[in-house]
Amino acid sequence: MNKKYTQAYKDAFIPTYAPLEAVFEKGTGAYLFDVDGKKYLDFAAGVAVSSMGHSNPILLKALHKQIDEVLHTSNIFMNKSAIELASLFKEKTFADKVFLCSSGLEANEAALKLARFYAFKKFGEQKNKIISFTNSFHGRSLFTVSVGGQPKYSQGFGDLPKDIVHAEFNNLDSVKKLIDENTCAIIVEPIQGEGGVIPATKEFLQGLRNLCDEFSVALIFDEVQTGIGRCGWLYAYEAYKVTPDLLTSAKGLGAGIAIGALLAKDEFASVFTAGTHGSTYGGNPLASAAGVVSLNYFSDPTNLYAIREKSDFIFQKLKNIQKKYSNLIFEIRGMGLLIGLDLNPEYKNAAEILQNKNFENGLLVLRAGTNTLRLAPPLTVNENDINSALQILQNSIEQTLEILESQ
Ligand SMILES: *Cc1c(COP(=O)(O)O)cnc(C)c1O
């Protein structure tokens, strides 16, 4: 490893991350290359972002065209790419209206503000309780960490936004105990991503939909991680056959360019007027051009079908690996190409050790929850890449078990 870079990193960055020891300089398809020329299979995809793989020619062509035309104009004016993207969202999803921004947290912030504002305008200021779920993740602004279900992210930052309560994920009774006429929103990830790749059950999401209808509550799906083909559908709500009132999207939407979006039904969208919310970069032409490409690509039934086939292929193989190493891998879960390997909790730090071993062996993976290894490869990954990755994973598992058993 080139020491010059690691030292410069330590010298210059506020230490909010503890990155693994690779400095990347280029990528192609499912592969990344570091400054030493070492090659890695990328099953992290920049945390479920690089869904079209690295240097995807379709994406690059559209971006180059946009770069040559215009980069930024602001929302004081209109631009062609943003209008194209918003119209596409209307065509391909439940959305009547969209708000464009630059990240997942910003989309969630907009959704939560809109839900509160809608209830305020329509029912009065007492209706402002937000129900979220323990273990959930919605971003890092003070509002979204307060709504998120992991207190470690919100402690030490002063007074937090009020009237936010947490129910238990996949437990409808725990929601029934909290919901009342003063509840304005329920926000939920169809599959908890950062929390450990934990899918909601169909009954749970359907039950939330029914409760929201009964109590006039906005149902918000945070599909920042699960959206844009990640689960084998353009959005996971289609697989669950439960339509939210508001939906947030980011990560894979820009396929590597920062963008976020809030999708809304008309009823809710209409309470925001000029000035109630905004974002300088929202609907930026370059980001919108990326969104147009990914939305077109991942709403194409042929491409979605291919993702589901690859998903079946990898789940099958992972289940065989699990059988072989059942003392380490307790469960394989997830949907599409968002996959969690839940590890034996008795092996402390097993996920971290396994992630490091994979890294040494040239496979990039993520962690989630307390002891879960998370795989989120580019959605354009092919069967050869998958086979190579699983070979590395098996070797890494054996090396990890050696370490764990000698502890
Ligand atoms: C990553 C993520 C976010 C935050 O997105 P940022 O772009 O990092 O702000 C919010 N919700 C979910 C479900 C996520 O996975």
PDBQT file of the ligand as one rigid body, heavy atoms in Angstrom, charges set to zero:
ROOT
HETATM    1  C1  LIG A 501     -27.978   4.976   2.887  1.00  0.00    +0.000 C 
HETATM    2  C2  LIG A 501     -29.345   5.144   3.410  1.00  0.00    +0.000 A 
HETATM    3  C3  LIG A 501     -29.838   6.414   3.771  1.00  0.00    +0.000 A 
HETATM    4  C4  LIG A 501     -28.969   7.648   3.752  1.00  0.00    +0.000 C 
HETATM    5  O1  LIG A 501     -28.583   7.990   2.470  1.00  0.00    +0.000 OA
HETATM    6  P1  LIG A 501     -27.424   9.104   2.274  1.00  0.00    +0.000 P 
HETATM    7  O2  LIG A 501     -27.362   9.286   0.795  1.00  0.00    +0.000 OA
HETATM    8  O3  LIG A 501     -26.195   8.547   2.888  1.00  0.00    +0.000 OA
HETATM    9  O4  LIG A 501     -27.884  10.321   2.983  1.00  0.00    +0.000 OA
HETATM   10  C5  LIG A 501     -31.150   6.501   4.176  1.00  0.00    +0.000 A 
HETATM   11  N1  LIG A 501     -31.943   5.420   4.240  1.00  0.00    +0.000 NA
HETATM   12  C6  LIG A 501     -31.506   4.198   3.906  1.00  0.00    +0.000 A 
HETATM   13  C7  LIG A 501     -32.445   3.037   3.970  1.00  0.00    +0.000 C 
HETATM   14  C8  LIG A 501     -30.194   4.003   3.503  1.00  0.00    +0.000 A 
HETATM   15  O5  LIG A 501     -29.755   2.781   3.200  1.00  0.00    +0.000 OA
ENDROOT
TORSDOF 0
